[in-house]
């Protein structure tokens, strides 16, 4: 990744070039150590932001990402903090540490999520609870302590990662679909509630993206999936990150309450 000149306090490059789109913005990203979350962390920093992100089981990946970002973008903060987003007490510690690290907040990206796929008749209640608590419960746990800093600043953006499955459903994924559909309702309601304070709230709905999650799909199933996509390929984490960072930028300040698919036309 190519390093760049850090922006000055006014948000412009020291060499007088056009300011970066996220210059000076402070991001909190959940589940930022791998996959889409890591792509968002990388792109946000490349576009001038400072970032604090959570991780759960990927401590080594989180440390490596921070080292990479600090080397690539000296002078910008990149902080990895442990948190299980389904645990209210753990999230309180995470959000407090993130605000202390960043000083304030401009953008929250709710990205952390899990899947425990099974046909509904064979689904275990503990797997259902884990998926709902992590994917949907985290919307409450993470957003509640961070929404007031945005309200007090009278501006900012919240971007929630849902899924095309939350819009259209999928066999064997009732828990995942239910949790992701809940995120859509959460997004629309919160957008109406805090829009008067200049805060946008949007959801991004990825389809099949090249991540650890899709790597578990059997090859024959994957070939079937690719055949359904007009471009006959999976998306990349970077495809999703570009939309997330756009919605976090001032260029998207009149877009709120929306659910935008990044699925390559899977369900046209």
N, C-alpha and C positions, 0 to 999 in steps of 0.2 A: 504494500500500500504506500502511495506516495505521500510524503509529509507535506505540510503547507505552513504558510506563515500565520501564526495565531492572530485573530482580530484584536484591534485595540478596544478601548472602553466604549467607543461610539459604534462598534460593530463593523467597522470597515477594516480592510487589510492595511497593514502598515505601509505597504508599497503603493497604496492608492487604487488597487484593483477593486472590482465589484465585490461587495460584501457577500459572504457565504449565506445561504438561506436560513441556517439555524444558528448564526453567529451569536454567542452569548446566551443562548437558551439553556436552561437547566432541565435535564430529563431524569425521570425515574422510570426504569424499565423492570418489569418482573420477568423472571425466567430468562435472564439475559446471557447465560453462559453458552448456550448451544442454539442451533437451528435458526428459526426466524428471529428470536430474541437477540442472538449474537449478531445477526445481520443488521438489526436495527441499531444496536450499540455501535457497530463499526461505521455505519452510514451517518448516524447522528454526529459522531465525533468528526468524521470527514467533512461534514457540512458546518462545523464550527461550534457544536454544542458541548456541554459538559454533562457527564452521565454517572448516575449511581444505579447499579442494577442488582437484582437479587439472584441467588442461585440456591439450589437445595441439595441435590446429590452430586453435583459436578464441580467440586471445589477446585480440582486441578485445572479443569477447562476454564473456570472463572479466573484463576490466577494467571493462566497463560494469556487469556484475552486482555486482561488489564495490563500486563507487561507489554504486549504487542501494541496496545493503543497508546500507552504512555510514551513508548519509543517513537511511534509514528506521529504523535500530536503533543509534543512537549508544551507545557504551559496550560494544558486543558486537563481538567479532573476526569478520572475514570476510576470509579470505586466499586468493588464487588463486595456485597454484604449477604451473609447467609439468612435464609428465611424459608420456612414452609408456609406458603401463602394461604393454605387452608387453616392455619393455626393463628387465631386472633392475637394471642399474646406475642407470638414470634413476629407477627407483622407490625405490631405496635413498636417493637424494638427496631425493626428494619426501617420503618418510615421515619422514626425519630432520628436515627443515625443518618439516613439519606438527607433529611433536611439540614442536619448539622453540617454534613459534608458539603452540600451545595449552597447553603445559605438561604435559598429560596427555591421556588419551583415554578416552571413554566409549562412543562409537558409531563403527563403521566401516560405510560403505555402499559396496559394490562395484558400481558402476553402469556404468563405461566399457565400451563394446562397439562392434563394427563388423559389417557384413554385406557379403558379396561374392557375391551370388546368381548362380547359373548352374545349368543342368541338370548332373547329375553327370558325364555323358559329356563335357561341354565345360568342366568346371571345371579351372582351372589350379592346379598344386600350390602356387605362390606365394600365390594367393588363399586356398586352404585353410589354409596355414600362418599367414597374417596373421590370419584369423578365429580360429583356435584359440589362437594365441599371445596375441592381444589379449583375447578373451573368457574363455578358460579359464586360460591361462598367467598372467593378471593375478591370478587367485585366489591363486596361490602367491606371486607377486612382491609384492603389496600386503599380503596378510594375514599372511604369515610374520613380517615385522619388527614388526607391530602387535599380534600376538596376545599376546606376553608382557607388554606394558604392561597389557592387560586382565586377564591371569592374576594379575599382581602386585596389581592393585586388587581382585581377586576379585569382578568384576562387570563388566557392560557388555553390549553387543549388537552382533552382526554381521548385516547385512541384505544379501543377495546378489540382484542383479537377474538372473533367468533369463528365460524366455519361454514363452508357451503353445506355441510351436513346439518347445521342448525337451521338452514333455510329449506332444505329439500329432503332431509332424512336419509338414512342408509340402513340396510339390514345389518343386524348384529351390533348396532351402535345406539341403542335407545338411550342409555345413560349419557353418552357423549352428545347426542343430538339434543336431548332435553336441556343439558347444561348450556350448550352453545345457543340454543333458542332463547333461553333465559337471559343471556348476555344481550341479545338483540332488544328485548323488552326493557332491560335495565338501561341500555344506551339511549333509547328513544325517550324514556321517562326523564332521565337525568338531563338530557339535552333541553327539554322543555323547562325543567326546574331551574337550571342555572344559566340559561342563555342570557338572561337580563344582566348578568355580571360580565358579559363579554367572553364567556368560556364556551368553546365548541366541544361537543361529544359525538364521536363517530365510531363506527365499527367496521373492521376489515374482515372479510370472509374468504380465507384461502380455500382453494380446492386441493388437488393433489400436488404437494410441494415436496421436493427432494429434502427430506429430513430423516432423523432416526426413526420417526414414527412410520413413515411410508416405506422405509427399508425393511420393515417386518412383513410387508405384503408379499405373498407368494408370487413367484415369477409369472405363472400362468394368469393369475388375477391381474397383475400389473400390465401385461400385454393387452388384456381386455380393456382396462382403464384407459390406456394410451390410445386405443382405437376409438374411444368415445370423444377424445379431445381433438378439435380441428387441427391443431399443430402437431399432434401425435407425440407429445412430450410432456413431462411434468414441469411444473414451475420451479423456480429457485427461490431460496430464502431472500435473495436480493430483490427479486420481483416484488415480493410483499413489502420489504423494507422501504423501497422507494415510495410506495403509496403511503405507508405509515408516516414517513418523514414529511411528505407533502402535506398531509392532513395536520401535522404538528406545526407547520410553518405559517407565516402570516399570509401566504398566498391562498390559504384555505379558510380565511377567517369568516367567510360567509357561507360555509358549508357546515351543517350540523344536523344531527339526528339521522344520518344516513348509514346504510349498510352497503358496502361496496365489495363485490366479489373479485377475487383474483384467482380465476380458475381456468384461464385459457379457453373459455367458451364451452366448458364441459357440459353445461345444461342449457344451451341455447334452444 
